[in-house]
Amino acid sequence: MNAIVFDEVSKSYGDVLAVDQLSLSIEPGKTVAMLGPNGAGKSTSINMLLGLMRPTHGTITVFGSTPDEAVAKGEVGAMLQSGQLIPDLTVLELIDLVRRLYPNPLDLDEILKMADLSELVKRRADKLSGGQTQRVRFALSIAGAPRVLVLDEPTAAMDVESRMRFWDAMRAYAAGGRTVLFATHYMEEADEYSDRVLVVARGRLVADGTAAEIKTSVGGHTVRFTLGEQPAAGLDLLPGVTSVEIGSGGVTLRTSDTDATVAALYRGTTLDIRDLQLNGADLEDAFLALTKEV
């Protein structure tokens, strides 16, 4: 049984279609990144998955149950961007309060260790920094030992070191066969920490695969060089080239075959090639190309 299933899910706000016939399934034990520009429908999809909104059309299931049923059984944990902590409680009091709401919670010491909060247990919630607050939100999201963990921009406000510790903790949590779905604007996090990447734009799924597959799908490499005043006509016809971008006196060719493209540049054109750079496409390049085309 799949952990998460969206079956032709749509969500409208009046005349605005935020999610458009979204269909996807996520297997248990996978860590999946959801990427998309602002307004793409990521937060709306997450809110529907958590039962905070109802789809206009279609169905969502979590291990075969409705989102409401799954949340009520403690099978879903969430770390959202919004929401205030109870200011007068200490970190220890807050986490212990929340974990007691679940039938089979994680051990308190395990939660504190995993969220890197052992040294902050006596600090009141209203005295925490932004990054520390995010770590407490993470602790609360795993307190009930959910089988599905949903994270919306989890490392916002964290510094680089805190982000690294957070993802170490996330790996440890997911290692137990749990399913993690996270939305992020940090492409390097999606690239490094996910088993699978979903790219959404205008409420629709535009790409689905591993980070490597997503990068390859839009042209695995780029060839950059200085163009100056030379004509760019015909560059799109070079072998392997999938797209041409021209700006500021330079040109970027996305290509599926770097060797063939470079050979044709030197042997098949009269261009004076300067400042040649060869690069593998990164996830940000792929993301921009995919969302730009929608």
TINUVO-21711 format. One line per 2 residues: their letters; for each residue x, y, z of N, C-alpha, C. Coordinates in steps of 0.05 Angstrom, whole numbers, padded with zeros to 5 digits, always signed. Example, Ala and Ser with C-alpha at 12.3 -4.5 7.8 and 13.67 -1.06 7.14 Angstrom:
BEGIN
AS) +00264,-00114,+00156,+00246,-00090,+00156,+00264,-00066,+00156  +00257,-00045,+00142,+00273,-00021,+00143,+00258,+00001,+00157
This chain:
BEGIN
MN) +00017,-00024,+00000,+00000,+00000,+00000,+00017,+00025,+00000  +00011,+00044,-00017,+00026,+00069,-00018,+00021,+00085,+00007
AI) +00041,+00100,+00014,+00039,+00118,+00038,+00021,+00141,+00031  +00024,+00154,+00008,+00009,+00177,+00000,-00001,+00174,-00028
VF) -00026,+00180,-00033,-00037,+00180,-00060,-00054,+00204,-00065  -00048,+00219,-00086,-00065,+00240,-00097,-00077,+00230,-00122
DE) -00104,+00229,-00124,-00117,+00219,-00147,-00134,+00241,-00160  -00122,+00253,-00182,-00135,+00275,-00197,-00147,+00297,-00178
VS) -00129,+00306,-00161,-00137,+00326,-00141,-00136,+00354,-00152  -00158,+00369,-00149,-00159,+00397,-00156,-00169,+00414,-00133
KS) -00160,+00439,-00131,-00169,+00457,-00110,-00172,+00485,-00122  -00196,+00496,-00120,-00201,+00522,-00130,-00208,+00541,-00108
YG) -00200,+00566,-00111,-00208,+00588,-00094,-00223,+00608,-00111  -00249,+00604,-00112,-00265,+00620,-00131,-00257,+00613,-00159
DV) -00248,+00633,-00174,-00240,+00629,-00202,-00211,+00620,-00205  -00196,+00620,-00183,-00168,+00613,-00183,-00164,+00583,-00179
LA) -00151,+00570,-00198,-00145,+00541,-00195,-00117,+00538,-00184  -00115,+00531,-00158,-00089,+00529,-00145,-00076,+00502,-00150
VD) -00092,+00481,-00151,-00082,+00454,-00157,-00099,+00442,-00179  -00086,+00431,-00200,-00100,+00424,-00224,-00096,+00394,-00231
QL) -00115,+00377,-00222,-00115,+00349,-00229,-00088,+00336,-00222  -00079,+00340,-00198,-00054,+00329,-00189,-00056,+00300,-00181
SL) -00041,+00283,-00194,-00040,+00254,-00188,-00012,+00245,-00183  -00008,+00232,-00160,+00018,+00221,-00154,+00015,+00201,-00131
SI) +00035,+00183,-00129,+00035,+00164,-00107,+00063,+00162,-00096  +00066,+00159,-00070,+00092,+00158,-00056,+00093,+00132,-00040
EP) +00113,+00116,-00045,+00116,+00091,-00031,+00126,+00095,-00002  +00120,+00076,+00016,+00131,+00079,+00043,+00161,+00079,+00044
GK) +00173,+00093,+00062,+00201,+00093,+00066,+00217,+00111,+00048  +00203,+00128,+00032,+00217,+00146,+00014,+00218,+00174,+00025
TV) +00240,+00188,+00018,+00242,+00217,+00025,+00239,+00232,-00002  +00218,+00248,-00003,+00210,+00261,-00028,+00210,+00291,-00025
AM) +00223,+00305,-00043,+00224,+00334,-00044,+00202,+00344,-00063  +00188,+00365,-00055,+00169,+00378,-00072,+00179,+00406,-00078
LG) +00183,+00412,-00103,+00194,+00438,-00112,+00173,+00452,-00129  +00174,+00479,-00127,+00156,+00495,-00144,+00159,+00524,-00138
PN) +00155,+00541,-00157,+00156,+00570,-00152,+00134,+00579,-00133  +00135,+00603,-00123,+00114,+00614,-00107,+00088,+00613,-00122
GA) +00066,+00604,-00109,+00041,+00602,-00123,+00037,+00577,-00139  +00055,+00558,-00137,+00054,+00534,-00154,+00033,+00514,-00143
GK) +00025,+00517,-00118,+00005,+00498,-00107,+00017,+00480,-00086  +00043,+00484,-00078,+00056,+00466,-00059,+00042,+00467,-00032
ST) +00039,+00491,-00021,+00027,+00494,+00006,-00002,+00484,+00006  -00017,+00490,-00015,-00044,+00481,-00017,-00045,+00451,-00017
SI) -00027,+00438,-00032,-00027,+00409,-00033,-00020,+00397,-00005  -00001,+00409,+00008,+00006,+00400,+00035,-00017,+00404,+00055
NM) -00030,+00426,+00053,-00053,+00431,+00071,-00075,+00411,+00066  -00080,+00403,+00041,-00100,+00383,+00036,-00091,+00355,+00046
LL) -00065,+00349,+00043,-00055,+00324,+00053,-00058,+00322,+00083  -00057,+00344,+00097,-00059,+00345,+00127,-00089,+00347,+00136
GL) -00107,+00349,+00117,-00135,+00352,+00124,-00143,+00380,+00133  -00126,+00399,+00128,-00132,+00427,+00135,-00149,+00440,+00114
MR) -00149,+00429,+00090,-00167,+00438,+00068,-00179,+00414,+00055  -00201,+00418,+00041,-00214,+00397,+00026,-00210,+00401,-00004
PT) -00204,+00380,-00019,-00202,+00383,-00048,-00228,+00392,-00060  -00227,+00407,-00081,-00252,+00413,-00096,-00260,+00389,-00112
HG) -00240,+00374,-00123,-00245,+00349,-00137,-00223,+00330,-00130  -00228,+00304,-00133,-00208,+00283,-00129,-00206,+00274,-00100
TI) -00188,+00255,-00096,-00185,+00243,-00069,-00156,+00241,-00061  -00151,+00242,-00035,-00124,+00239,-00023,-00126,+00217,-00002
TV) -00107,+00199,-00002,-00106,+00178,+00019,-00078,+00176,+00031  -00077,+00169,+00056,-00053,+00164,+00071,-00054,+00135,+00082
FG) -00039,+00117,+00071,-00041,+00089,+00078,-00070,+00079,+00076  -00084,+00088,+00055,-00111,+00079,+00050,-00132,+00093,+00065
ST) -00125,+00111,+00084,-00144,+00126,+00099,-00146,+00155,+00089  -00168,+00168,+00096,-00170,+00197,+00090,-00150,+00212,+00107
PD) -00142,+00236,+00098,-00123,+00252,+00115,-00133,+00256,+00143  -00159,+00261,+00147,-00170,+00265,+00174,-00166,+00240,+00191
EA) -00172,+00217,+00179,-00169,+00192,+00194,-00140,+00187,+00201  -00122,+00191,+00182,-00093,+00187,+00187,-00082,+00205,+00208
VA) -00090,+00230,+00208,-00081,+00249,+00228,-00092,+00241,+00256  -00117,+00233,+00257,-00130,+00225,+00282,-00116,+00201,+00294
KG) -00105,+00183,+00277,-00091,+00159,+00287,-00062,+00164,+00293  -00053,+00189,+00289,-00025,+00196,+00295,-00006,+00186,+00274
EV) -00015,+00180,+00250,+00003,+00170,+00229,+00016,+00191,+00213  +00008,+00216,+00217,+00019,+00239,+00202,+00029,+00260,+00222
GA) +00054,+00269,+00217,+00065,+00291,+00232,+00072,+00313,+00213  +00071,+00338,+00222,+00075,+00361,+00204,+00091,+00383,+00217
ML) +00109,+00394,+00201,+00124,+00418,+00209,+00118,+00439,+00188  +00102,+00459,+00196,+00093,+00480,+00178,+00108,+00506,+00182
QS) +00106,+00524,+00163,+00119,+00550,+00165,+00105,+00568,+00186  +00079,+00565,+00189,+00064,+00582,+00207,+00058,+00567,+00233
GQ) +00048,+00582,+00253,+00041,+00570,+00278,+00059,+00579,+00300  +00047,+00588,+00322,+00063,+00598,+00345,+00066,+00576,+00366
LI) +00089,+00576,+00380,+00093,+00559,+00403,+00081,+00572,+00427  +00073,+00556,+00447,+00062,+00568,+00472,+00085,+00582,+00486
PD) +00084,+00608,+00489,+00107,+00624,+00497,+00117,+00619,+00525  +00099,+00612,+00544,+00107,+00610,+00572,+00118,+00582,+00579
LT) +00117,+00563,+00561,+00127,+00537,+00567,+00157,+00534,+00559  +00171,+00518,+00573,+00199,+00512,+00565,+00198,+00492,+00543
VL) +00221,+00488,+00530,+00223,+00469,+00508,+00216,+00441,+00518  +00226,+00434,+00542,+00220,+00407,+00553,+00190,+00404,+00558
EL) +00178,+00424,+00570,+00149,+00423,+00577,+00132,+00421,+00551  +00139,+00436,+00531,+00124,+00436,+00507,+00125,+00410,+00492
ID) +00149,+00399,+00490,+00152,+00373,+00475,+00138,+00350,+00491  +00142,+00350,+00517,+00129,+00329,+00533,+00099,+00331,+00532
LV) +00088,+00356,+00532,+00059,+00360,+00530,+00049,+00347,+00504  +00062,+00353,+00482,+00053,+00344,+00456,+00055,+00314,+00453
RR) +00078,+00303,+00462,+00082,+00274,+00458,+00061,+00258,+00474  +00051,+00269,+00497,+00031,+00255,+00513,+00004,+00253,+00499
LY) +00000,+00268,+00477,-00025,+00267,+00463,-00027,+00243,+00445  -00005,+00229,+00441,-00004,+00206,+00422,-00004,+00180,+00437
PN) -00015,+00159,+00424,-00015,+00132,+00437,+00012,+00119,+00440  +00029,+00122,+00420,+00056,+00109,+00420,+00077,+00129,+00412
PL) +00083,+00149,+00429,+00102,+00170,+00422,+00131,+00160,+00423  +00148,+00176,+00411,+00177,+00171,+00414,+00185,+00177,+00442
DL) +00207,+00164,+00451,+00218,+00170,+00477,+00227,+00199,+00478  +00223,+00212,+00501,+00229,+00241,+00503,+00258,+00247,+00498
DE) +00276,+00231,+00509,+00305,+00235,+00505,+00312,+00231,+00475  +00299,+00213,+00462,+00304,+00208,+00433,+00296,+00232,+00417
IL) +00273,+00244,+00423,+00264,+00268,+00409,+00284,+00291,+00413  +00292,+00295,+00438,+00310,+00317,+00444,+00337,+00314,+00429
KM) +00347,+00289,+00429,+00372,+00284,+00416,+00370,+00288,+00386  +00348,+00277,+00374,+00345,+00279,+00345,+00341,+00307,+00336
AD) +00328,+00324,+00351,+00324,+00352,+00344,+00346,+00370,+00354  +00366,+00359,+00367,+00389,+00375,+00377,+00380,+00396,+00396
LS) +00363,+00388,+00416,+00352,+00407,+00435,+00359,+00401,+00464  +00377,+00382,+00468,+00384,+00374,+00496,+00394,+00397,+00513
EL) +00407,+00416,+00501,+00418,+00438,+00516,+00399,+00462,+00519  +00375,+00459,+00507,+00356,+00481,+00508,+00330,+00474,+00523
VK) +00331,+00452,+00538,+00306,+00442,+00550,+00294,+00461,+00570  +00310,+00478,+00583,+00299,+00497,+00603,+00292,+00524,+00592
RR) +00297,+00528,+00566,+00292,+00555,+00554,+00263,+00557,+00547  +00251,+00580,+00553,+00223,+00585,+00546,+00221,+00589,+00515
AD) +00197,+00581,+00505,+00193,+00582,+00477,+00195,+00611,+00465  +00188,+00631,+00481,+00189,+00658,+00471,+00218,+00670,+00472
KL) +00237,+00654,+00481,+00265,+00663,+00482,+00282,+00649,+00461  +00270,+00635,+00443,+00284,+00619,+00423,+00290,+00636,+00398
SG) +00313,+00631,+00385,+00319,+00644,+00360,+00302,+00631,+00338  +00303,+00642,+00314,+00287,+00630,+00292,+00295,+00602,+00285
GQ) +00322,+00597,+00285,+00331,+00570,+00279,+00324,+00550,+00301  +00326,+00559,+00326,+00319,+00542,+00349,+00289,+00536,+00349
TQ) +00273,+00555,+00341,+00244,+00551,+00339,+00238,+00529,+00318  +00252,+00530,+00296,+00248,+00510,+00275,+00255,+00482,+00286
RV) +00276,+00480,+00302,+00283,+00454,+00313,+00262,+00444,+00333  +00250,+00462,+00348,+00228,+00454,+00365,+00204,+00445,+00349
RF) +00198,+00459,+00327,+00176,+00450,+00310,+00181,+00422,+00299  +00206,+00417,+00291,+00213,+00390,+00282,+00208,+00370,+00304
AL) +00217,+00376,+00328,+00213,+00358,+00351,+00183,+00352,+00355  +00167,+00372,+00353,+00138,+00368,+00357,+00126,+00351,+00334
SI) +00137,+00354,+00310,+00127,+00339,+00287,+00132,+00309,+00289  +00154,+00301,+00302,+00161,+00273,+00305,+00153,+00261,+00332
AG) +00142,+00277,+00349,+00136,+00268,+00377,+00118,+00243,+00377  +00099,+00242,+00359,+00081,+00219,+00359,+00090,+00195,+00343
AP) +00116,+00196,+00334,+00127,+00174,+00317,+00110,+00169,+00292  +00104,+00190,+00277,+00086,+00186,+00253,+00100,+00170,+00231
RV) +00084,+00155,+00217,+00095,+00140,+00194,+00099,+00158,+00169  +00084,+00181,+00169,+00087,+00200,+00147,+00094,+00227,+00160
LV) +00116,+00239,+00151,+00125,+00265,+00161,+00124,+00285,+00139  +00110,+00308,+00143,+00107,+00328,+00122,+00120,+00354,+00132
LD) +00139,+00364,+00116,+00154,+00388,+00124,+00152,+00410,+00103  +00144,+00434,+00111,+00141,+00456,+00093,+00163,+00476,+00099
EP) +00183,+00478,+00082,+00207,+00496,+00085,+00219,+00492,+00113  +00228,+00467,+00119,+00237,+00461,+00146,+00261,+00476,+00156
TA) +00279,+00484,+00138,+00304,+00496,+00147,+00305,+00526,+00144  +00281,+00538,+00139,+00280,+00567,+00139,+00289,+00578,+00166
AM) +00305,+00599,+00165,+00316,+00613,+00189,+00339,+00598,+00202  +00347,+00575,+00191,+00370,+00561,+00202,+00396,+00569,+00188
DV) +00417,+00570,+00204,+00443,+00575,+00192,+00454,+00550,+00179  +00477,+00551,+00165,+00487,+00528,+00150,+00492,+00504,+00168
ES) +00504,+00509,+00191,+00510,+00487,+00209,+00485,+00474,+00220  +00465,+00490,+00227,+00440,+00480,+00237,+00425,+00464,+00216
RM) +00427,+00473,+00191,+00414,+00458,+00169,+00427,+00431,+00166  +00453,+00429,+00168,+00467,+00404,+00165,+00459,+00384,+00187
RF) +00457,+00395,+00212,+00449,+00378,+00234,+00420,+00369,+00231  +00403,+00387,+00221,+00376,+00380,+00217,+00373,+00357,+00197
WD) +00388,+00358,+00175,+00385,+00336,+00155,+00397,+00310,+00165  +00417,+00312,+00182,+00428,+00287,+00194,+00406,+00275,+00211
AM) +00391,+00292,+00226,+00368,+00281,+00242,+00346,+00270,+00225  +00341,+00283,+00202,+00320,+00274,+00184,+00328,+00247,+00173
RA) +00353,+00243,+00166,+00362,+00217,+00155,+00358,+00196,+00176  +00364,+00202,+00201,+00361,+00183,+00223,+00332,+00175,+00226
YA) +00314,+00195,+00224,+00285,+00189,+00227,+00275,+00173,+00204  +00282,+00180,+00180,+00273,+00166,+00156,+00284,+00138,+00154
AG) +00307,+00133,+00167,+00321,+00107,+00165,+00303,+00084,+00176  +00284,+00091,+00193,+00266,+00071,+00204,+00244,+00063,+00186
GR) +00245,+00070,+00160,+00225,+00062,+00141,+00202,+00081,+00140  +00205,+00105,+00151,+00184,+00125,+00150,+00185,+00141,+00124
TV) +00162,+00153,+00117,+00160,+00168,+00093,+00162,+00198,+00100  +00178,+00212,+00084,+00182,+00241,+00089,+00176,+00256,+00063
LF) +00158,+00276,+00065,+00153,+00294,+00042,+00159,+00322,+00051  +00178,+00335,+00037,+00186,+00362,+00045,+00185,+00381,+00021
AT) +00176,+00405,+00026,+00176,+00427,+00006,+00199,+00445,+00014  +00214,+00454,-00006,+00237,+00471,+00000,+00244,+00489,-00024
HY) +00257,+00511,-00018,+00267,+00529,-00039,+00298,+00524,-00042  +00309,+00508,-00024,+00338,+00502,-00026,+00342,+00479,-00044
ME) +00351,+00484,-00069,+00354,+00463,-00088,+00375,+00442,-00080  +00396,+00451,-00066,+00417,+00433,-00058,+00406,+00413,-00037
EA) +00386,+00420,-00021,+00374,+00402,-00002,+00359,+00380,-00017  +00343,+00388,-00037,+00328,+00369,-00052,+00347,+00350,-00067
DE) +00369,+00361,-00077,+00388,+00345,-00093,+00401,+00324,-00075  +00409,+00332,-00051,+00426,+00315,-00034,+00410,+00296,-00017
YS) +00386,+00305,-00008,+00373,+00290,+00014,+00348,+00275,+00005  +00339,+00277,-00020,+00315,+00264,-00028,+00321,+00239,-00045
DR) +00302,+00220,-00043,+00303,+00196,-00061,+00289,+00203,-00087  +00272,+00223,-00086,+00254,+00230,-00109,+00247,+00259,-00108
VL) +00244,+00271,-00131,+00237,+00300,-00133,+00212,+00303,-00149  +00193,+00318,-00138,+00169,+00326,-00152,+00170,+00356,-00158
VV) +00166,+00363,-00183,+00166,+00392,-00190,+00138,+00399,-00199  +00127,+00419,-00185,+00100,+00428,-00192,+00101,+00457,-00201
AR) +00083,+00464,-00220,+00081,+00491,-00230,+00053,+00495,-00239  +00041,+00518,-00230,+00013,+00524,-00236,-00005,+00502,-00229
GR) +00000,+00489,-00206,-00017,+00469,-00195,-00015,+00442,-00208  +00004,+00438,-00227,+00007,+00413,-00241,+00034,+00401,-00236
LV) +00036,+00374,-00238,+00061,+00360,-00236,+00075,+00361,-00263  +00099,+00375,-00264,+00113,+00377,-00290,+00138,+00360,-00292
AD) +00146,+00348,-00269,+00169,+00330,-00270,+00168,+00312,-00245  +00177,+00287,-00248,+00177,+00268,-00226,+00199,+00247,-00231
GT) +00218,+00246,-00212,+00240,+00227,-00215,+00261,+00233,-00195  +00283,+00218,-00197,+00306,+00225,-00179,+00318,+00252,-00188
AA) +00334,+00263,-00170,+00346,+00289,-00177,+00363,+00286,-00203  +00377,+00264,-00205,+00394,+00259,-00229,+00377,+00258,-00254
EI) +00354,+00244,-00252,+00336,+00242,-00275,+00324,+00269,-00283  +00317,+00285,-00263,+00306,+00312,-00268,+00326,+00329,-00283
KT) +00351,+00328,-00273,+00372,+00344,-00286,+00377,+00335,-00315  +00377,+00309,-00319,+00382,+00298,-00346,+00360,+00305,-00365
SV) +00335,+00306,-00355,+00312,+00310,-00372,+00311,+00336,-00386  +00326,+00356,-00376,+00325,+00383,-00389,+00352,+00389,-00403
GG) +00367,+00369,-00408,+00394,+00373,-00420,+00414,+00370,-00398  +00429,+00348,-00399,+00446,+00342,-00377,+00470,+00360,-00372
HT) +00478,+00376,-00392,+00502,+00393,-00388,+00498,+00420,-00402  +00515,+00439,-00394,+00514,+00465,-00408,+00542,+00471,-00419
VR) +00542,+00485,-00442,+00566,+00495,-00454,+00563,+00525,-00456  +00581,+00539,-00442,+00580,+00568,-00441,+00605,+00580,-00455
FT) +00601,+00602,-00469,+00624,+00616,-00481,+00616,+00645,-00488  +00636,+00661,-00492,+00632,+00689,-00499,+00625,+00691,-00529
LG) +00603,+00705,-00535,+00593,+00708,-00562,+00600,+00735,-00574  +00600,+00756,-00558,+00606,+00783,-00567,+00585,+00791,-00588
EQ) +00595,+00803,-00610,+00577,+00813,-00631,+00572,+00792,-00653  +00582,+00768,-00649,+00579,+00748,-00670,+00550,+00738,-00672
PA) +00542,+00729,-00696,+00514,+00719,-00699,+00510,+00693,-00685  +00486,+00689,-00674,+00480,+00665,-00659,+00463,+00646,-00676
AG) +00456,+00653,-00700,+00439,+00636,-00717,+00452,+00608,-00721  +00436,+00588,-00718,+00444,+00560,-00723,+00455,+00545,-00699
LD) +00458,+00559,-00676,+00468,+00545,-00652,+00449,+00524,-00643  +00423,+00528,-00647,+00403,+00509,-00638,+00403,+00483,-00655
LL) +00417,+00484,-00678,+00419,+00461,-00695,+00443,+00444,-00690  +00461,+00452,-00672,+00484,+00436,-00666,+00476,+00410,-00653
PG) +00491,+00389,-00657,+00484,+00363,-00646,+00483,+00363,-00615  +00462,+00352,-00604,+00459,+00350,-00575,+00445,+00374,-00563
VT) +00444,+00396,-00576,+00434,+00421,-00564,+00403,+00419,-00561  +00394,+00425,-00536,+00365,+00424,-00531,+00354,+00452,-00527
SV) +00371,+00472,-00520,+00361,+00499,-00517,+00385,+00518,-00519  +00379,+00543,-00526,+00400,+00564,-00528,+00391,+00588,-00513
EI) +00409,+00599,-00495,+00403,+00623,-00480,+00425,+00643,-00486  +00417,+00667,-00493,+00436,+00688,-00501,+00432,+00712,-00483
GS) +00454,+00723,-00472,+00451,+00747,-00456,+00478,+00758,-00448  +00480,+00784,-00446,+00505,+00798,-00436,+00530,+00789,-00452
GG) +00527,+00786,-00477,+00550,+00779,-00494,+00558,+00750,-00493  +00544,+00734,-00478,+00551,+00705,-00475,+00528,+00688,-00484
VT) +00534,+00663,-00488,+00513,+00643,-00496,+00516,+00618,-00480  +00493,+00606,-00472,+00492,+00581,-00458,+00477,+00561,-00474
LR) +00490,+00539,-00480,+00477,+00517,-00495,+00471,+00494,-00476  +00446,+00486,-00474,+00440,+00462,-00459,+00442,+00438,-00478
TS) +00456,+00418,-00470,+00462,+00396,-00488,+00461,+00369,-00475  +00452,+00349,-00490,+00452,+00321,-00480,+00478,+00307,-00488
DT) +00495,+00320,-00504,+00520,+00307,-00513,+00541,+00329,-00516  +00556,+00333,-00494,+00575,+00355,-00493,+00597,+00352,-00514
DA) +00607,+00327,-00517,+00629,+00323,-00536,+00620,+00330,-00565  +00596,+00321,-00573,+00587,+00327,-00600,+00582,+00357,-00604
TV) +00571,+00370,-00583,+00566,+00399,-00586,+00592,+00415,-00589  +00611,+00409,-00571,+00636,+00424,-00572,+00651,+00419,-00598
AA) +00651,+00394,-00607,+00665,+00388,-00633,+00652,+00403,-00656  +00626,+00405,-00656,+00612,+00419,-00678,+00617,+00449,-00676
LY) +00620,+00459,-00652,+00625,+00488,-00648,+00652,+00495,-00662  +00672,+00479,-00658,+00698,+00485,-00669,+00702,+00477,-00698
RG) +00689,+00455,-00706,+00693,+00445,-00734,+00671,+00453,-00753  +00647,+00459,-00742,+00625,+00464,-00760,+00615,+00493,-00761
TT) +00628,+00511,-00746,+00621,+00539,-00747,+00646,+00556,-00751  +00641,+00581,-00758,+00664,+00600,-00761,+00666,+00618,-00737
LD) +00652,+00612,-00716,+00653,+00629,-00692,+00680,+00628,-00679  +00688,+00651,-00667,+00712,+00653,-00651,+00704,+00647,-00622
IR) +00709,+00622,-00613,+00700,+00613,-00587,+00720,+00622,-00565  +00710,+00637,-00546,+00727,+00646,-00524,+00713,+00640,-00497
DL) +00730,+00637,-00476,+00720,+00632,-00449,+00701,+00608,-00447  +00708,+00586,-00460,+00691,+00562,-00460,+00690,+00550,-00433
QL) +00666,+00543,-00424,+00661,+00530,-00398,+00642,+00507,-00402  +00648,+00484,-00391,+00631,+00461,-00392,+00622,+00454,-00364
NG) +00596,+00451,-00360,+00585,+00446,-00333,+00563,+00425,-00335  +00561,+00409,-00314,+00538,+00392,-00312,+00514,+00408,-00302
AD) +00490,+00403,-00313,+00467,+00417,-00304,+00461,+00411,-00275  +00455,+00433,-00259,+00448,+00428,-00231,+00417,+00428,-00229
LE) +00407,+00422,-00205,+00378,+00420,-00202,+00365,+00447,-00205  +00378,+00469,-00198,+00366,+00495,-00202,+00363,+00501,-00231
DA) +00383,+00494,-00248,+00380,+00498,-00277,+00355,+00482,-00287  +00353,+00457,-00278,+00331,+00441,-00288,+00304,+00453,-00278
FL) +00303,+00461,-00253,+00279,+00473,-00242,+00270,+00497,-00258  +00289,+00515,-00263,+00282,+00539,-00278,+00272,+00533,-00306
AL) +00285,+00514,-00319,+00277,+00506,-00346,+00249,+00493,-00346  +00243,+00476,-00326,+00217,+00463,-00325,+00195,+00482,-00319
TK) +00199,+00500,-00300,+00178,+00518,-00292,+00174,+00540,-00312  +00195,+00547,-00326,+00193,+00568,-00346,+00177,+00559,-00370
EV) +00178,+00533,-00376,+00164,+00523,-00399,+00134,+00519,-00395  +00125,+00520,-00370,+00097,+00515,-00364,+00080,+00539,-00371
